């Protein structure tokens, strides 16, 4: 695989300001293989409004949520957000859904984190009904709708849905009800094994996407690696699901040491415990040539859509850094 020939997505997260997100989004108009731009949503900026702004400056990429949790919005609200973005963007919406985490759902949104798999299945079914544009009557375990329909006709009969999955049950659900899968923080051998199992069960078009922590700099490659290590250390320290997955993939001692250091001395100290072996098994970081090789390796595991989560490098001019970032993985 030549990285310049592959389609690539970019994750524009909370490490970037709104101004930086819009500048990067505008730059993507110059690069043919930028497949999609993805916006997260946790307890910071709201995803649909950010993507609506992006839709007015980025003319070609698809626009995805990575991810919306399935607790803080009703299915009808999600459906309305999806079609609004579809209208604004000219049918470029990709809806990434996930269950998020118990602390975010209960401590931030004040809701009960309960029965995530069953809730996800019901919400996807409802979204697909609502987007057909007909009156919807539905009686489920979580939601009851009675003879309501969208006020505005949807631009298309369905918006592609991607499910973010960590465990095998959510992966299996994605294969039965969704158009794609969003993976994250999976060490290389585990990623390859998971993708192979999925491929053996796929009999229809299905996007296998994976988000990768990514920090690239030819000027400061060591700083780029440190930035990626800091992001990885954060997720290992606060994310129980990801920590368990990484630990069970041959990094038990290391994940334990990272969490211990995080609890004692904080994130900067924890990031110094991240080894080169762990970093290169999960992230794409360092100089541009090393970054290209890393991405080619991950794509060789069977990923059809790598999504590069941009982690800016300290000391670099933002505009120059964005241009270099895009040119590292793209042919004009």
N, C-alpha and C positions, 0 to 999 in steps of 0.2 A: 504494500500500500504506500503510495506517495501522499504525504500529508497535504500537499498542495491540491490534490485531486479529490480529497474526501470532503463531504459536507461536515460542517462544524457548527455547534451551537455555543453561545457564550452566556454565562451566568453573571448578571450584573447586580451584585449584592450590596450589603450595607457598608462595606468598606469604601464604596464610591459615593460621592455626593450626587444629588439629582443633576446638577450641571455636568458632572463628569459622565454620568449615564447617558445624558442626551448627546453629548459630544461624541462619545464612543458610538452610539446608535447611528448618528449622522455619518460617521466615517465608514460604517459597514456598507453604505451604498456603493462604495468603490470595489468591493470584494465579492466575487461571484459565489464562493463556496460558503458564505455565512448563511447557514440554513435557518437559524433561529436565535432569538434573544429571550432570555428567561429571567424573570424577576421573582425573588423569594418574598415570603411574608411571615414574619414571626411576631415581634412586638415593636417593630419600627414602622417603616413606610408600608402603605397599602398597595397591593399588587395591581389591581385593575386600573386604578387612576394613573399609576406610573406607566403601565403599558399603553394606556390611551395617549399619554404624552409622547411616548416613544413612537407610536404608530404614525404620528404626524411628521417625524423627521427621518425615520428609517423606512424606506419605500418598499423594500423587497423581503427582508427576513420574516419568517413566521414569529409570532409573539406568544410566549408561554409563561404560565404560572408554575413556579417550581419552589415551593408548592403552596396551594391553598389547603388549610386544614378543613376537615369535614364537620366541625362542631360549631364554629362561630358564625356561620351563615346557614340559612335554610337552603334547600335545593332550589327553590324558586329564585332566591337572591343570587345564587351562583349562576343559575341559568340566565338571568337578566344581565349579570355582569359579562357573561360570555358572549351573548348576542350583541351587547353594546360595543364591546371591543371588536367583534366581527364586523359590525357596521362601520366603525371608525377606521379599521385597518384593511377593509376589502377582503374579508374571509381569510384572515391569517392567524386566527386564534388557535392556540393549543392549550388545553386545560389540564394542568398537572395537579392532581389531588393527592393528599396524604392524611394520615391520622395525627401527625405532629407528635407531641409528647405530653405526658400527664401534667408536668409543671405548667406548660404553656396553656393547656386547655383548662385546668382547674385553678391555677394561681393567677393567671392573667385574664382569661375569659370568664372565669367563675362558673364553669360548666362541669358536668360529670364526665370523666373520661371512661366510657363504658362501651363494651361490645363493638370495637372498631371495625372488625371484619364485616359483621352483619350490617352495620350502619353504612359502610362504604358501598356494599352491594346494593342496598336500597336507594342510596343517593344517585348512583350511576344509572340505575333503572329509571328513576324519576327524571333525571336530566335528559335522558334519551327520549322520554315521552314528551316532555315540555318542548323540546327543540323541534318536534314535528309540527308544532303550530296549531294542533287541534285542542279542543277542550280536554282537560285532564281530570279524571276522577280516580283516586288512588287511596287505598286503605292499607297501610303497612304497620310495621312494629314501631316505627319512629315518627312517621309523618302521615297525615291524612289530608288529601286534597279533594275538593268537591267542585267539579264542573267549572274550572277556571282555565283560561288560556292567556297566552302572551298578547299584549295589546298591539305590539308591532310584529309583523311576520318575520320570522328568522330569515337571514340572508341565505341560509342553506339548511338542509334537513338535519344535519348533525355536525357537531364540533368534535374533533379528535380529542379523546380523553387518554391521559397517561396516569398510571398509578405509581406513586412512590412506594417502594416495598423494601423491607429489610428481611422479613421472615418468609418461609416457603408458602404459607397459607395466603399471604397477600400477593405473592408472585403468581400463585395458581389462579387467584381471582382475576388478576390483570389479564391473564391469558384467556379467560372465558368472557370477560365483559368489556375490556378496554382496547384501545388502538395501539398502546405502547406502554413501556415500562421505564420507570426512572430509578436507577440504582445510584448509590453513593457510598464512598469510603469502603470499598471492597478490595482487599489485597489481591494482587494479580492472580495467583493460583486459584483463590476462591472465586474470583470473578470469572475466570475461564471455565471453571467447573460448573458454575451456576448457569452461564450462558449456554454451555453445551447441553445441559439438561433441558433448558427451555427450548432450544432449537429442535431437539428431538420430539417435542410435543406440539410444535407449531405447524399448522396446515393452512395458514392465511397470512396476508401481509400484516406485519407487526414490527413496530419500531423498538429496538433494543438500545435505549439511551442510558448513558452513565455520566454523572457529573464528577469532574475531577478538580480538586484544588489545584490551581495553576498560578504560578508566578514566574515571569520570564524577564531576564535582563542580561544583555551582553556586557553592559557597563558595570553592573554590580551583581554578578551571578551568585555570590555568597549571600548577599542580602536577600535575593530572591528566594533562595533555599530557606533562609531563616524565616522569611515571611510565611512561606508555605508550612514550615514546621510549627509556627505559632498557631496557624489556623487548625492544623491537624491536632495539636495538643489540646486546643480548646474543645473540639468535638469529642475527643477521647475522654476528657476530664468531666464534661457535663452531660454527655449523651450515653446513657446506659446501654441502649440498643447497639450503637456503633462500637462502643467499648467491648461489649461481649463478642461481637462479630470479629473484630480485629484480634482480640485476645485468643479466640479459638482458632485463628488462622496462623498460629505459630509465633505470636507476639505477646504471650501471657505475662512474662516477666517485665517486658518493656511497658505495656499498658499500665501495669500495677505501679511501676516506678513513676510514670508520668502523672498519674492521679495523685500519688503520694506527694510529689513535688508541688503539684498544683494546690493541694490543700495546705501545704506548709508555707510555701513561698510565692505562690501566684503563677500566672500564665507565662511570664517571661522565663521564669526558672523551669517550668514544666517543658517549654519548647526546646530547651537545651538538652533534654533527655531523649528527644526523638532522634533515633539513629538514621544514618544514611540509608541503611537497608530498608527500614520501615518507610521512610519518606519516599524512596524510589519505587516501593511496591504499591503505593497508593496515589502519589501526587505527580504532577508534571511541573518541574521547576528547575531553575538554574539558568544557564545560557540557552540561546535559541536552538543551537544544534542538539544539545542534550534534550531540550524540550520536544523537538521533532521526533527524536528517536523514542522517547518515552511514549508519546502519543501513538506512534506506529505500533509499538509493543502492545499497548492497551487495545487498540483496534484489532490487532491480530487475535485477541481473545474472543472476538465475535461481536463486539459493539458495532452497531450500525450508525449511531449518532453520539459522538463524544461531545459533551458540554463542558467547556472550560470556564471554571469559576474564577473570575479575575481577582487576583490579589495584588494590589499595586505595590511597587517597590519604593522604599524610602529613598529620597534624594534625586529621583528622576523627574524630569518635566512630564506632566501628565499627558499633554498632547503628543509629545514625541514618543512617550512610552506606549500610548495606545496605537499609534501608527506602527511602531516596531512589533507590538503584540500581534496585530492583524497580519502583518507581512511575514511573520514567523510561520504562520499556519495557513497562509493563503497565497494563491496566484492571482494577480490582478487580471 
